[in-house]
Amino acid sequence: MKFDSHTLDDLARKLGEAMPPQFRALQQDMEQNFRAVLQAGLAKLELVTRQEFDVQAGVLARTREKLEALEARLAALEKQP
């Protein structure tokens, strides 16, 4: 999943603004470093978008339905003499 650069910029800016006043002169450098660290860390998480998750959840639900139908059919066949 690729993160919106605007979101990462906002988060890095907020982290930079949270720095103590004596470090404000370094704020721009800190924001760039925060952004790089955040981007690298989030890239390692192998996250998916909500849309991708919803599609896979739907596939799983349909697969479960088919499995339950096949199990019921098998049980009916096993009951036959």
Helices and strands as residue ranges (DSSP letters): H 5-17, G 21-26, H 27-43, H 50-79
